[in-house]
């Protein structure tokens, strides 16, 4: 499980790097909520709402 969580976290770190370097051209975190739920099945985790908002905001940013 730790490896899968690390993979998700690494995607968010890469996203931050892309944004800071003005190189964002794709939503690399798309599907991260589903990936988290596939690993942890923790539907009540409040961070999921923020992750979902982030996915949607990144879609808007790259349009």
Rosetta silent file (secondary structure, phi, psi, omega in degrees, C-alpha in Angstrom):
SEQUENCE: XXXXXXXXXXXXXXXXXXXXXXXXXXXXXXXXXXXXXXXXXXXXXXXXXXXXXXXXXXXXXXX
SCORE:     score description
SCORE:     0.000 S_00000001
   1 L     0.000  -38.569 -178.380    0.000    0.000    0.000 S_00000001
   2 H   -60.278  -39.340  179.645    2.814    2.413    0.814 S_00000001
   3 H   -62.410  -41.596 -179.878    4.207    2.112   -2.718 S_00000001
   4 H   -68.455  -38.767  176.960    0.829    3.001   -4.211 S_00000001
   5 H   -66.209  -41.133  176.911    0.400    5.951   -1.861 S_00000001
   6 H   -59.564  -38.677  178.700    3.922    7.118   -2.715 S_00000001
   7 H   -61.812  -44.190  178.782    2.986    6.956   -6.407 S_00000001
   8 H   -64.522  -45.783  179.602   -0.026    9.224   -5.819 S_00000001
   9 H   -62.563  -40.695  179.031    1.996   11.659   -3.724 S_00000001
  10 H   -62.306  -35.579  176.545    4.744   11.743   -6.343 S_00000001
  11 H   -62.819  -41.558  178.953    2.178   12.725   -8.979 S_00000001
  12 H   -67.971  -37.755  176.399    1.112   15.709   -6.866 S_00000001
  13 H   -64.918  -41.080  177.293    4.749   16.705   -6.316 S_00000001
  14 H   -64.833  -39.719  177.108    5.375   16.486  -10.067 S_00000001
  15 H   -58.669  -46.247  178.701    2.256   18.579  -10.665 S_00000001
  16 H   -58.236  -44.711  179.191    3.608   21.259   -8.348 S_00000001
  17 H   -60.979  -44.433  179.663    6.910   21.239  -10.214 S_00000001
  18 H   -62.832  -41.727  179.634    5.165   21.558  -13.589 S_00000001
  19 H   -65.280  -47.219 -178.921    3.046   24.470  -12.377 S_00000001
  20 H   -62.323  -30.959 -179.768    6.008   26.294  -10.869 S_00000001
  21 L   -95.531    8.487  178.948    7.991   25.866  -14.092 S_00000001
  22 L    53.796   43.614 -178.944    5.021   26.880  -16.252 S_00000001
  23 L  -122.765   19.426 -178.371    5.138   23.534  -18.079 S_00000001
  24 L   -75.959  119.520  177.706    1.700   22.182  -17.243 S_00000001
  25 L  -136.862   -0.635  177.174    0.066   20.757  -20.364 S_00000001
  26 L  -150.475  154.352 -178.744   -1.736   17.670  -19.101 S_00000001
  27 L   -88.548   88.704 -175.582   -3.641   16.676  -15.977 S_00000001
  28 L   -73.420  -11.591  178.820   -1.214   14.191  -14.463 S_00000001
  29 L   -99.798    1.453  178.640   -3.331   13.780  -11.319 S_00000001
  30 L   -56.406  128.388 -178.939   -6.503   12.822  -13.195 S_00000001
  31 L    90.521    2.574 -177.425   -7.786    9.639  -11.582 S_00000001
  32 H   -68.811  -32.190  177.115   -5.906   10.144   -8.327 S_00000001
  33 H   -64.313  -46.754  178.732   -9.111   10.040   -6.256 S_00000001
  34 H   -62.000  -41.958  179.491  -10.052    6.713   -7.798 S_00000001
  35 H   -61.691  -43.199  178.326   -6.512    5.414   -7.298 S_00000001
  36 H   -60.826  -46.688 -178.012   -6.624    6.421   -3.628 S_00000001
  37 H   -67.068  -33.272  176.663   -9.978    4.733   -3.125 S_00000001
  38 H   -62.717  -34.087 -178.333   -8.791    1.575   -4.898 S_00000001
  39 H   -83.811  -45.768 -169.189   -5.961    1.308   -2.380 S_00000001
  40 H  -108.704  -19.074  178.849   -7.589    2.499    0.842 S_00000001
  41 L    51.329   40.773 -175.808  -11.371    2.276    0.367 S_00000001
  42 L  -112.390   75.986 -174.115  -11.681    5.272    2.716 S_00000001
  43 L   -67.862  -18.646 -177.742  -14.651    7.164    1.320 S_00000001
  44 L   -90.169   -0.327 -178.379  -14.979    9.356    4.429 S_00000001
  45 L   -68.260  120.957 -176.645  -11.506   10.878    4.160 S_00000001
  46 L   -65.377  -19.732  179.786  -11.997   14.672    3.878 S_00000001
  47 H   -68.286  -22.109 -179.561   -8.908   15.034    1.696 S_00000001
  48 H   -61.253  -37.155  178.141  -10.771   13.311   -1.157 S_00000001
  49 H   -63.499  -41.344  179.357  -12.940   16.379   -1.706 S_00000001
  50 H   -68.091  -39.176  177.308   -9.828   18.536   -2.039 S_00000001
  51 H   -62.126  -42.046  179.256   -8.232   16.038   -4.407 S_00000001
  52 H   -63.898  -44.014  177.467  -11.361   16.076   -6.554 S_00000001
  53 H   -60.737  -41.556 -179.704  -11.410   19.881   -6.646 S_00000001
  54 H   -62.314  -45.075  178.189   -7.743   19.898   -7.613 S_00000001
  55 H   -56.364  -45.875 -179.419   -8.360   17.504  -10.503 S_00000001
  56 H   -66.263  -41.305  179.654  -11.140   19.745  -11.814 S_00000001
  57 H   -65.153  -36.968  177.966   -9.096   22.931  -11.373 S_00000001
  58 H   -66.288  -39.243  175.545   -6.172   21.458  -13.269 S_00000001
  59 H   -56.709  -42.586  179.561   -8.521   20.572  -16.138 S_00000001
  60 H   -66.171  -41.001 -178.223   -9.568   24.234  -16.242 S_00000001
  61 H   -62.599  -36.051 -174.382   -5.967   25.442  -16.107 S_00000001
  62 H   -88.366   -4.620  179.354   -4.873   23.404  -19.128 S_00000001
  63 L   -78.407    0.000    0.000   -7.787   24.408  -21.358 S_00000001
